[in-house]
């Protein structure tokens, strides 16, 4: 069976699992949060995995979209669909500004410019009155979709979140497999060659940056709609590090990698305390019960292990192993 068909079957099974998750005992709010981070990681992977641009400031787009959408819903009274679109547009606008300034440089200089700009936005959010400062933007109501569907019901909100994330993921897939996406891959592999072929690489990189920022802003807006709040953690530099971790653990430059990486990181952060308590009970070692207080340390340890054992990331190694096995098949027959 062709590898593309296997991937399609895998995505189909994942979709069916997500459709059935609320009826299988999964906590809808947690799964929605996971889907928001999966979208955030997929948006970042479009920039790093397929264009080769390492941004240290992607939290600016997540947090910017979250704050803008939350303010529009809470203060301006916009409907949820308009709030989501505004968050996405806000991410795109920030991406246009950041990208226009950053893509003039390459390598670590590009990365540090994005980090510096994101930190400027963080301190702006800390000082601005409409963001709530250290308390964050609280009490954001979900409202009614198109003025008709009440999203206070978690099940309705769950399926709306799933639909938005699936559509955004399909947009990323279409982008990667389009001629535009092929040019991005060419820029990542050999930018001087792309320039020699007549491509305006600065233009393509800026478009990729804006698209990635827009999808990250959508993820932030959706997260605010789901949870009902936006906080400084959404725009803090640690969120930028978190999305890098998700992408590398899952598999850089693979479509499924960010999905797996986000699931691993979010599950670790949310369930490691429960796992530690279980280990403490089973083994009688009290130290395991303190794992919940050392999430960052344990996550860092997992990252080191994954980088050493799975240099391509979890899905990258699985895909490479599958391709090697298929390549050996005809010779052994």
C-alpha positions in Angstrom: 0.0 0.0 0.0 1.4 3.4 -0.9 2.7 5.5 2.0 0.3 8.3 1.2 -2.6 5.9 1.6 -1.3 4.7 4.9 -1.1 8.4 6.1 -4.6 9.0 4.9 -5.8 6.0 6.9 -4.0 7.3 10.0 -5.5 10.7 9.7 -8.9 9.2 9.2 -8.6 7.1 12.3 -7.4 10.1 14.3 -10.4 12.1 13.1 -12.8 9.3 14.0 -11.2 9.1 17.4 -11.6 12.8 18.0 -15.2 12.7 16.8 -15.9 9.9 19.3 -13.7 11.2 22.2 -16.5 13.1 24.1 -18.5 9.8 24.3 -15.5 7.8 25.4 -14.9 9.6 28.6 -12.5 12.2 27.4 -12.7 15.7 29.1 -13.8 18.0 26.2 -12.1 21.1 27.6 -8.7 19.3 27.8 -9.0 17.8 24.3 -10.0 21.3 22.9 -6.9 22.8 24.6 -4.8 20.1 23.1 -6.3 20.8 19.6 -5.5 24.5 20.0 -1.8 23.7 20.7 -1.7 21.2 17.8 -2.8 24.0 15.5 -0.2 26.3 17.0 2.5 23.7 16.5 1.4 23.0 12.9 1.5 26.7 12.1 5.0 27.0 13.5 6.1 23.8 11.6 5.0 25.5 8.4 7.6 28.2 9.0 10.5 26.1 10.5 9.9 22.7 9.0 9.1 23.7 5.5 10.7 27.2 5.1 13.7 26.8 7.4 13.0 30.0 9.5 13.4 29.5 13.2 11.3 32.0 15.1 11.8 32.5 18.8 8.8 34.9 19.0 5.8 32.9 17.9 4.2 33.4 21.3 3.5 37.0 20.1 1.0 35.7 17.5 -0.6 33.2 19.8 -1.0 35.7 22.6 -1.8 38.6 20.3 -4.7 36.7 18.7 -5.8 35.5 22.2 -5.9 39.0 23.6 -7.5 40.7 20.6 -10.2 38.1 20.2 -10.9 38.1 24.0 -11.2 41.9 24.1 -13.5 41.9 21.0 -15.8 39.3 22.5 -15.9 40.7 26.0 -15.8 44.5 25.5 -17.0 45.0 21.9 -19.6 42.2 22.1 -18.7 40.6 18.8 -20.0 37.2 17.8 -17.6 34.2 18.2 -17.0 33.9 14.4 -16.0 37.6 14.2 -13.8 37.3 17.2 -12.0 34.3 15.7 -11.5 36.1 12.4 -10.3 39.2 14.2 -7.8 37.1 16.2 -6.5 35.5 13.0 -6.3 38.9 11.3 -4.4 40.3 14.3 -1.9 37.5 14.1 -1.4 38.1 10.4 -0.9 41.8 10.9 1.7 41.2 13.7 3.3 38.6 11.4 3.5 41.1 8.6 5.2 43.6 10.9 7.6 41.1 12.5 8.4 39.4 9.2 9.1 42.6 7.4 11.6 43.5 10.0 13.1 40.1 10.6 13.5 38.4 7.2 16.1 41.0 6.3 18.5 38.8 8.4 19.2 35.1 8.4 20.1 32.4 10.9 20.4 33.4 14.6 20.0 37.1 13.8 16.5 36.4 12.4 15.6 34.3 15.5 16.9 37.0 17.9 15.0 39.7 16.1 11.7 37.8 16.4 12.5 37.1 20.1 13.1 40.8 20.8 9.9 41.9 19.0 7.9 39.3 20.9 9.3 40.5 24.2 8.4 44.1 23.4 4.8 42.8 22.8 4.9 40.9 26.1 5.8 44.1 28.1 3.2 46.0 26.1 0.6 43.4 27.2 1.8 43.6 30.8 1.3 47.4 30.9 -1.8 47.8 28.7 -5.0 48.3 30.7 -7.2 46.3 28.3 -5.2 43.1 28.8 -5.7 43.0 32.6 -2.0 43.0 33.3 -0.8 40.2 35.5 -4.4 39.1 36.1 -5.0 38.5 32.4 -8.2 39.0 30.5 -10.9 37.0 32.4 -14.5 36.2 31.9 -14.7 36.0 28.1 -18.1 34.5 27.2 -18.4 32.1 24.3 -21.6 33.7 23.0 -23.6 32.4 20.1 -22.2 31.3 16.8 -23.8 33.4 14.0 -26.2 34.6 16.7 -28.0 31.2 16.7 -25.9 28.4 18.3 -25.1 28.7 22.0 -21.5 27.7 22.6 -21.8 27.5 26.3 -22.5 23.9 25.7 -19.1 22.1 25.8 -20.1 19.5 23.2 -21.1 22.2 20.6 -17.9 24.1 21.4 -15.9 20.9 21.0 -17.2 20.1 17.5 -16.7 23.7 16.4 -13.1 23.6 17.6 -12.6 20.3 15.9 -14.0 21.7 12.6 -11.8 24.8 12.7 -8.6 22.8 13.5 -9.3 20.3 10.8 -10.0 23.0 8.2 -6.8 24.9 9.3 -4.8 21.7 9.0 -6.2 21.0 5.5 -5.1 24.6 4.6 -1.6 23.8 5.8 -1.6 20.5 3.8 -2.8 22.3 0.7 -0.2 25.0 1.1 2.7 22.5 1.5 1.7 20.5 -1.6 1.1 23.6 -3.8 3.6 25.2 -6.1 4.0 27.8 -3.4 4.9 25.1 -0.9 7.5 23.6 -3.2 9.2 27.0 -3.5 9.3 27.2 0.3 11.0 23.8 0.4 13.4 24.9 -2.2 14.3 28.0 -0.1 14.9 25.8 2.9 17.1 23.4 1.0 19.1 25.9 -1.0 18.1 29.6 -1.0 20.9 30.8 -3.4 19.7 28.2 -6.0 16.1 29.4 -5.6 17.3 33.0 -6.2 19.2 31.9 -9.3 16.0 30.4 -10.6 14.4 33.8 -10.5 12.3 33.5 -7.3 12.0 36.5 -5.0 12.8 34.5 -1.8 12.2 37.5 0.5 8.6 37.7 -0.8 8.0 34.0 -0.3 9.4 34.0 3.2 7.3 36.9 4.2 4.2 35.2 2.9 5.0 32.1 4.8 5.7 34.1 7.9 2.4 35.9 7.7 0.4 32.7 7.0 2.1 31.0 10.0 1.4 34.0 12.2 -2.3 34.1 11.1 -2.8 30.5 12.0 -1.0 30.9 15.3 -3.3 33.9 16.0 -6.3 31.7 15.1 -5.1 29.1 17.6 -4.8 31.8 20.3 -8.2 33.2 19.6 -9.7 29.7 19.7 -8.0 28.9 23.0 -9.5 32.1 24.5 -12.9 31.2 23.3 -12.6 27.7 24.7 -11.1 28.5 28.1 -12.7 32.0 28.6 -9.5 33.8 29.4 -6.2 35.0 28.0 -3.1 35.4 30.2 0.5 36.7 29.9 1.6 33.0 29.6 0.1 33.1 26.1 2.5 35.8 25.0 5.5 34.9 27.2 8.7 33.6 25.6 8.2 30.2 27.3 5.3 29.7 24.9 7.7 30.2 22.0 10.0 27.6 23.5 7.1 25.3 24.1 6.0 25.2 20.4 9.6 24.6 19.3 9.7 21.7 21.7 6.4 20.3 20.4 7.7 20.5 16.8 11.1 18.9 17.4 9.7 16.1 19.6 7.0 15.2 17.1 9.1 15.5 14.0 10.3 18.6 12.2 9.1 19.0 8.6 6.4 16.3 8.9 2.6 17.0 8.9 1.8 14.6 11.7 4.8 15.5 13.9 3.4 18.7 15.5 0.1 16.8 16.3 2.1 14.1 18.1 4.5 16.5 19.7 1.8 18.8 21.0 -0.1 15.8 22.5 3.1 14.6 24.2 4.0 18.0 25.7 0.5 18.9 26.8 -0.2 15.5 28.3 3.1 15.7 30.2 2.3 19.1 31.6 -1.2 18.2 32.6 -0.9 14.6 33.7 2.6 14.3 35.1 1.4 15.2 38.6 -1.2 12.4 38.6 1.4 10.0 37.2 3.8 11.0 39.9 1.2 10.3 42.6 0.4 7.0 41.1 4.1 6.0 41.1 4.5 7.2 44.7 1.6 5.0 45.7 2.8 1.9 43.8 6.5 2.1 44.7 6.2 3.8 48.1 8.8 6.4 47.1 7.4 9.8 48.2 9.7 11.7 45.8 7.6 10.7 42.8 4.7 12.6 44.3 6.7 15.9 43.8 7.0 15.4 40.0 4.0 17.7 39.5 6.2 20.5 40.9 9.0 19.8 38.5 7.2 19.8 35.2 9.8 22.0 33.5 12.6 19.7 34.6 10.9 16.5 33.5 9.8 18.1 30.2 13.4 19.1 29.5 14.6 15.6 30.3 12.1 14.1 27.9 13.2 16.6 25.3 16.9 15.6 25.7 16.0 11.9 25.5 13.9 12.4 22.4 16.7 14.5 20.7 19.3 11.8 21.5 17.1 8.8 20.7 14.8 10.2 18.0 16.8 12.8 16.1 14.1 13.2 13.5 11.4 13.3 16.1 8.9 10.6 17.0 7.0 10.7 13.7 10.1 11.5 11.7 11.7 8.3 12.9 8.5 6.3 12.2 8.2 7.6 8.7 11.9 7.0 8.0 11.7 3.4 9.3 8.5 2.8 7.2 10.2 4.1 4.0 13.4 2.0 4.7 11.3 -1.1 5.2 9.4 -0.5 2.0 12.6 0.1 0.1 14.0 -3.2 1.2 10.8 -5.1 0.4 11.3 -5.6 -3.4 14.9 -6.7 -3.0 14.1 -9.3 -0.4 11.1 -10.7 -2.5 
